Every structure is written in structure tokens, then in C-alpha cells.
Amino acid sequence: MSRSLTPEGLIRLFSRVGSGGQAESLARDILALSPESHGKCQHILPLFENRAEAVTLWDVYMVHYRHAGKERWQELAQPGEAFGGNRLSRLTAEPESLRWGLVEGLCETSRRCAAQDPDEALKVAELARDLARLTPVNIAGERAREELLALTWACVANAYRHADCLDRARAAMREVDHHLGEARPLLLGLLPSILSFRVSLEFSERRYKEALVTVKEGLALYPGAALRARLLVQQGNLFVSIGGRAAEALAPIQQAMLLIDREKEPRLWFAAVVQQLLLLTELGRFDEAEGLVPEARVGGRGVIPVDALRLQWAEARLAFGSSKLDHAETLYRKAREGFLNHGLAYCAALVTLEFCRLLMEQGRLDEVKVQATSTLAEFDRQKVHPEFVSALALVEQAVLGQNLTLEVLAKARTLLHHS
């Protein structure tokens, strides 16, 4: 066997030996070569390390060309690269063998831009879907293409979710289920990614218990470090949203922090550190929470404005818990105004309730009424969810009846969580 390896050379070798003992022997021979000989095959070697006895031509082909397609997409997506006009025609001009990886690269681009630009995320996801329909099946087969299509529809659902079009997102997720049904047994390993998108949608729909089941299913599939970190962050967020499980939520968040590549996933890292700050605050571990603030502020400089508001909110909670009430008040006011300006009624309502508690504990009931009333007026202008209005109306009426208590605020918060 030649000691100068290329991916194409490996594919030719495996096409000659078939499967079984010969393939295993070949895989072990490749691993035995010097590191210098592995050259352009580094992305294929884990396949031999993990399952040398079962490696097939199909495995080598798909691992290589999925990797090569993703790399090609990164080249095409670079700023300044000519990529206008009919984007599908531009992509179909690439070698057919790269289409699998090109689709996965498109899906990753859609995921990364969805929070800031859901319209562009939708366009990219639909482009991925259209290209997936044109992937060659001469080696991979129809079932593999169905699995790839399921991923693209999950990206479509994610884009609609970020655009607050939950009905369309749910319809897209039904397409995911259809393609997964046609794809089994699943061969490409895309299910953990698909499940992560499903968790996000279930979370947005406040279906927390269903989402918790989905995230556990994804973690049980032993995904790679980046995807496992994402699922762990989602699991921690779900424990928080279900209520009363701060200690349970902290462990997956801290596990995720060890796995996240901060350079590649700055937004995920920032979300995890902010959630950790919130949980430590809720558990009364204020010194530990304070220690995270400087790093979180540095990480927050490169995130989208909404994420920066979440840090502001977390710092407000920390200041309140640490009895730095003037600082907490300043931060709550800024966070509330920011969420209202971005049309994020749910977050604005939660911030308003927390701020009302701070004011109530200081005996400033007239100001509680002002906060509740002004937020209600803005909700009316934005035509937000009726339950959000009901939660703050409950606070407003309690102030007017001079019976505002912590129990009333807790009831209002429960209304929000079940809206």
C-alpha cells in the first residue's frame, strides 16, 4: 500500500477490498502508517479508530465528501465571493459528490444567522432543502437523502421560529417527521442536530416537559462535543423554565462550558455563561456569580443586542440578590425598555414583574402601578399575547385594591410560564 495517502486513494482502496476482514485489515494498516503519511486524510481517521472492523466504502466516501462539501461551502460563503443571482444554479455547478456537505454547510449557516436575520436564515434553509433534493443517491441511497431533507426542514422550522411564525414552524417540523419516517434506519448521524432544533421549537411553544424528553433523546445518541454542548445548554434552560430546579440546571450548563469552542460558538458560550450567572444568583452563591460578570461582559461585546439585554437582566437579578438595590433598579429599567423596544413581550413582562417586586419590597406601590400600567399600554400597542396582559393586569389590580403581595407576583409569573 502506498504511504502517500489521499482521500481519493483511500476510496479506491476500499472499493477493491469490499467489507469484512479485508476492510478491517486495511483500516488497521492505515492507522499504523506514520502521521506524516496521513496528510489530507485526517478527517477520515476517526472512522477507522472508532469502528475499524465495520468500515465500508460507503463510510469512507460519505465522511470524505461531506467534509469536502462543507469546506467548499465555507469558501463560497466568504465575504466578497461572487455568489449572486440564482444561488441554486451556482451550487449545482459544483461536483455532485460535494452536495451532501454543501447542504450541511448551508444548514449550519442558516442556524447561525437565524437569531439576527430570520429572513436570510429561511432563504438559506430553503436553498439547502432544494439542493438536498438534488443530491446523488448512486452511493448514499434514497434513505440518506431523506435524512438530509429532514435536517433542511428542521432549519426551515428554526427560521420560522425566530421570525415568531410558530404555526409555520410547526408545519415545517411535521415535514421533518415525514422525511425521518422515510429515512430509517438513519445512517448520516443527523438526528441529534434535528432533535436540537425540535427542542428549540418546543421551548418556544412553552412545551417544556416534551422538550426535556427530546433533549434527553438527543444526548443519548452521544453527539459530538459541539452539539452535545448545545443540547446540555438547552437541558439547563428547560430545568429553569419548568421551575424550582436551579441546582439541577447548573450541572448541564457547567458541563457545556467545558465543551464549547468559544471562538466557533461565541453566542452559545455567552448564553451558557449568562445562564450560569443566573443560576448561581438564584442559589444564593453571589460571590461566584460576581466572578463571572467580567468575563460575561467581554463575551457580550460581540453578540447581538438581545443577548446583551439578557446579560443586563442577569446582572439586575444579581444586584437585587446582593442588596445593591439602586444598581438593580437602573439595570431593570434598562432591560425592560430594551426588551419592549425589541418587541420581546415575554421577557419584558418577566423583567417588569421582578422590578415590581423590588419596588414593592421598598414600599413604592405607586411606582409598581406605574410600571405595570405603562408596560400594559405598550403591550396593547404591540398586540401581544393576552396572557401577558393578564399577568400584569393582575399586578395592577392588586395595587389598586391595596393587596399586592409576593403571592400575587408569583401567581402573575405562573400565568406567564403557562401562556
C-alpha positions in Angstrom: 0.0 0.0 0.0 1.3 3.5 -0.9 2.5 5.5 2.0 1.3 8.8 0.4 -2.4 8.8 1.2 -5.2 10.9 -0.3 -8.9 10.6 0.3 -9.5 9.6 -3.3 -6.8 6.9 -3.0 -8.5 5.6 0.1 -11.8 5.4 -1.7 -10.2 3.4 -4.5 -8.6 1.0 -2.0 -11.8 0.3 -0.2 -13.6 -0.2 -3.5 -11.3 -3.1 -4.1 -11.4 -4.9 -0.8 -15.2 -4.8 -0.2 -16.1 -5.4 3.5 -15.4 -7.8 6.3 -11.9 -8.9 7.4 -10.1 -7.4 4.4 -11.6 -4.0 5.1 -10.7 -4.2 8.8 -7.1 -5.2 8.0 -6.8 -2.3 5.5 -8.2 0.2 8.1 -5.7 -1.0 10.7 -2.8 -0.8 8.2 -3.8 2.8 7.5 -3.7 3.7 11.2 -0.3 2.1 11.5 1.2 4.5 9.0 3.3 7.4 10.2 1.3 10.6 11.0 3.1 12.3 8.1 1.5 9.8 5.7 -2.0 10.6 6.8 -1.8 14.1 5.2 -5.2 15.1 3.7 -7.0 12.1 5.4 -7.1 13.5 8.9 -10.8 13.9 8.8 -11.3 10.2 7.9 -9.0 8.6 10.5 -11.6 8.8 13.4 -13.8 6.5 11.4 -11.0 3.8 11.5 -10.2 4.5 15.2 -13.8 4.0 16.3 -15.0 1.1 14.1 -12.2 -0.4 12.1 -14.0 -3.8 11.9 -17.1 -2.3 10.2 -15.7 0.4 7.9 -17.1 0.2 4.3 -16.6 2.0 1.1 -19.8 3.9 1.8 -18.4 5.2 5.1 -15.2 6.4 3.6 -17.0 8.0 0.7 -19.6 9.9 2.8 -17.1 11.0 5.5 -14.8 12.5 2.9 -17.2 14.1 0.6 -19.4 15.5 3.4 -16.3 17.1 4.8 -15.1 18.4 1.4 -18.6 19.8 0.7 -18.6 21.7 4.0 -15.2 23.1 3.3 -16.3 24.2 -0.2 -19.3 26.0 1.2 -17.0 27.9 3.6 -15.1 29.1 0.5 -18.2 30.1 -1.3 -19.7 31.9 1.7 -16.6 34.1 2.3 -17.2 37.9 2.1 -16.5 39.2 -1.4 -17.0 35.8 -3.0 -19.3 36.2 -6.1 -22.5 34.4 -5.1 -25.3 36.4 -6.5 -28.1 35.6 -9.0 -29.5 32.1 -8.9 -27.8 30.5 -6.0 -29.1 27.1 -6.6 -27.6 27.1 -10.1 -24.3 28.2 -8.7 -24.3 25.3 -6.2 -25.4 22.7 -8.7 -22.4 23.7 -10.9 -20.2 22.2 -8.1 -19.3 18.5 -8.3 -22.2 16.3 -7.4 -20.2 14.5 -4.8 -19.9 17.7 -2.7 -23.6 18.3 -2.5 -24.1 16.4 0.8 -21.6 18.6 2.5 -22.8 21.7 0.8 -26.2 21.1 2.2 -24.9 20.6 5.7 -22.8 23.8 5.4 -25.9 25.7 4.3 -27.9 24.3 7.3 -25.2 25.5 9.7 -25.1 28.9 8.1 -28.9 29.1 8.5 -28.7 28.1 12.1 -26.0 30.7 12.9 -27.8 33.7 11.3 -31.4 32.8 12.4 -31.5 34.9 15.6 -30.2 38.1 13.9 -31.7 37.7 10.4 -34.5 35.1 10.2 -35.4 36.1 6.7 -32.0 35.3 5.4 -31.9 32.1 7.5 -35.1 31.0 5.8 -33.7 31.7 2.4 -30.6 29.7 3.1 -32.6 26.8 4.7 -34.9 26.6 1.6 -31.8 26.7 -0.6 -30.4 23.8 1.4 -33.7 21.9 1.0 -33.7 22.4 -2.8 -30.1 21.3 -3.1 -30.8 18.3 -0.9 -33.4 17.1 -3.4 -30.7 17.0 -6.0 -28.1 15.0 -4.0 -26.8 11.9 -5.8 -28.1 8.6 -4.5 -26.0 6.2 -6.5 -23.8 5.5 -3.4 -25.7 7.0 -0.5 -29.2 5.9 -1.4 -32.6 7.4 -1.1 -32.8 6.9 2.7 -29.8 9.0 3.3 -31.2 11.8 1.1 -34.5 11.7 3.2 -32.4 12.1 6.4 -30.7 15.1 4.8 -34.0 16.6 3.8 -35.2 16.2 7.4 -32.3 18.3 8.5 -33.1 21.1 6.0 -36.8 21.2 7.0 -35.6 21.5 10.7 -33.7 24.6 9.6 -36.7 25.9 7.9 -38.7 25.4 11.1 -35.9 27.1 13.1 -36.0 30.2 10.8 -39.8 30.5 11.2 -39.4 30.1 14.9 -37.0 33.0 15.1 -39.4 35.0 12.9 -42.2 34.3 15.5 -44.2 32.3 13.0 -44.8 29.3 15.2 -47.6 27.8 13.1 -45.3 27.7 10.1 -42.5 26.3 12.2 -44.7 23.5 13.5 -45.8 22.7 9.9 -42.2 22.5 8.8 -41.4 20.2 11.8 -44.2 17.9 10.5 -42.2 17.7 7.3 -39.2 16.7 9.3 -41.2 13.8 10.8 -42.3 12.7 7.4 -38.8 12.6 6.0 -37.4 10.9 9.1 -40.0 8.2 8.7 -38.8 7.6 5.1 -35.1 7.7 6.1 -35.0 4.9 8.8 -32.6 3.3 9.5 -30.7 6.6 9.9 -27.2 6.5 8.5 -25.8 10.0 8.4 -25.9 10.8 12.2 -28.0 13.9 11.7 -30.7 13.1 14.3 -29.1 14.9 17.2 -29.0 18.1 15.2 -32.6 17.7 14.2 -33.6 17.0 17.8 -31.9 20.2 18.9 -34.0 22.2 16.5 -37.1 20.4 17.8 -36.2 21.3 21.4 -35.9 24.9 20.5 -39.3 24.9 18.9 -40.9 23.1 21.8 -39.3 25.6 24.2 -40.7 28.5 22.2 -44.1 26.9 22.4 -43.7 26.5 26.2 -43.9 22.7 25.9 -41.2 22.3 28.4 -41.8 18.7 29.5 -41.9 17.5 25.9 -38.7 19.4 25.2 -37.0 17.8 28.1 -37.8 14.3 26.8 -36.5 15.4 23.3 -33.2 16.8 24.7 -32.6 13.6 26.7 -33.2 11.6 23.5 -30.6 13.7 21.7 -28.0 13.3 24.5 -28.5 9.6 24.5 -27.2 9.5 20.9 -23.7 10.6 22.0 -23.3 13.5 19.7 -20.0 15.3 19.1 -18.8 17.9 21.6 -20.3 21.0 19.9 -23.8 19.5 19.5 -23.6 17.9 23.0 -22.8 21.3 24.4 -25.8 22.8 22.7 -28.1 20.1 24.0 -26.8 20.5 27.5 -27.4 24.2 27.5 -31.0 23.5 26.3 -31.4 21.0 29.1 -30.3 23.5 31.7 -32.6 26.2 30.3 -35.5 23.7 30.4 -34.9 22.8 34.1 -35.0 26.6 34.8 -38.2 27.1 32.8 -40.0 24.1 34.5 -39.3 25.9 37.8 -37.7 25.1 41.1 -34.8 23.1 39.6 -31.9 25.6 39.7 -29.5 23.2 41.3 -30.3 20.5 38.8 -29.9 23.0 35.9 -26.4 24.1 36.9 -24.7 20.8 36.2 -25.5 20.6 32.5 -24.7 24.2 32.0 -21.3 23.7 33.6 -20.7 20.6 31.6 -21.5 22.5 28.4 -19.0 25.3 29.3 -16.2 22.7 29.2 -17.2 21.6 25.7 -18.0 24.8 23.9 -15.4 26.2 21.5 -15.7 29.9 22.3 -14.2 31.0 19.0 -16.5 28.9 16.9 -19.7 29.3 19.0 -19.5 32.7 20.7 -23.3 33.0 21.1 -23.7 29.6 22.6 -20.8 30.3 25.0 -22.3 33.6 26.0 -25.8 32.0 26.6 -24.2 29.4 28.8 -22.2 31.9 30.9 -25.3 34.1 31.4 -27.4 31.2 32.4 -24.7 30.1 34.8 -24.7 33.6 36.3 -28.5 33.5 36.7 -28.4 30.0 38.4 -25.7 30.9 40.8 -27.7 34.0 41.8 -30.8 32.0 42.3 -28.9 29.6 44.5 -27.6 32.5 46.6 -23.9 31.9 45.5 -23.4 35.6 44.9 -19.6 35.7 45.1 -19.3 33.0 42.4 -21.8 34.9 40.2 -19.9 38.1 40.6 -16.8 36.4 39.4 -18.5 35.5 36.1 -19.6 39.1 35.3 -16.3 40.5 33.9 -15.9 37.5 31.5 -19.5 37.7 30.5 -19.2 41.4 29.7 -16.2 40.8 27.5 -18.1 38.0 25.7 -21.1 40.2 25.4 -19.3 42.7 23.2 -19.7 40.6 20.0 -23.2 39.3 20.5 -26.5 40.6 19.1 -28.3 43.3 21.1 -31.0 41.0 22.5 -28.3 38.7 24.0 -26.6 41.7 25.6 -30.0 42.6 27.2 -30.2 39.2 28.8 -26.8 39.8 30.5 -28.2 43.2 31.7 -31.2 41.3 33.1 -28.9 38.7 34.8 -26.8 41.5 36.4 -30.0 43.2 37.6 -31.0 39.9 39.4 -27.6 39.6 40.9 -27.6 43.2 42.2 -31.1 42.6 43.7 -30.0 39.4 45.3 -26.9 41.1 46.7 -29.0 44.0 48.1 -27.4 46.6 45.7 -30.9 48.0 45.1 -30.1 51.2 43.3 -27.9 49.4 40.8 -30.5 46.7 40.4 -33.2 49.4 39.7 -31.1 51.0 37.0 -30.4 47.7 35.3 -34.1 46.6 35.5 -35.3 49.8 33.9 -32.7 49.5 31.0 -33.5 45.8 30.4 -37.3 46.4 30.5 -37.0 49.2 28.0 -34.7 47.2 25.7 -37.0 44.2 25.6 -40.0 46.4 24.9 -38.2 48.1 22.1 -37.3 44.8 20.5 -40.9 43.5 20.8 -39.9 40.8 23.2 -43.1 40.9 25.3 -42.4 37.7 27.4 -39.0 38.9 28.6 -40.4 42.4 29.2 -43.2 41.0 31.3 -40.8 38.9 33.4 -38.4 41.8 33.9 -41.4 44.1 34.9 -42.6 41.5 37.5 -39.1 41.3 39.0 -38.8 45.0 39.1 -42.2 45.3 40.7 -41.1 43.0 43.5 -38.1 45.2 44.1 -40.3 48.3 44.3 -42.9 46.5 46.5 -40.2 45.5 49.0 -39.3 49.1 49.3 -42.9 50.1 49.8 -43.1 52.1 46.5 -46.5 50.8 45.4 -47.4 53.9 43.3 -44.3 53.1 41.2 -45.4 49.5 40.9 -48.6 50.7 39.4 -46.8 53.0 37.0 -44.5 50.1 35.8 -47.4 47.7 35.3 -49.7 50.3 33.6 -47.0 51.6 31.2 -46.0 48.0 30.2 -49.6 47.1 29.7 -50.0 50.2 27.4 -47.1 49.1 25.3 -48.4 45.5 25.2 -51.7 46.9 23.9 -49.9 48.8 21.2 -47.9 45.8 20.1 -51.0 43.5 20.3 -49.1 40.9 22.4 -50.3 37.6 23.8 -53.4 38.0 26.1 -51.9 36.0 28.9 -49.0 38.5 29.1 -51.6 41.3 29.6 -53.4 39.2 32.2 -50.3 38.7 34.3 -49.6 42.4 34.5 -53.2 43.4 34.9 -53.3 41.1 37.9 -50.5 43.2 39.5 -52.2 46.5 38.5 -55.5 45.4 40.1 -53.7 44.2 43.3 -52.1 47.6 43.7 -55.4 49.4 43.2 -57.0 47.1 45.7 -54.1 47.6 48.1 -53.5 43.9 48.4 -50.3 43.4 46.4 -48.2 40.6 47.9 -45.4 38.3 46.9 -48.1 35.6 46.3 -49.8 37.8 43.8 -46.5 38.4 42.0 -45.8 34.6 42.0 -49.3 34.0 40.5 -48.6 36.5 37.8 -45.3 34.8 37.0 -47.1 31.4 36.8 -49.5 32.9 34.3 -46.6 33.9 32.1 -45.0 30.5 32.3 -48.2 28.8 31.2 -49.1 31.2 28.4 
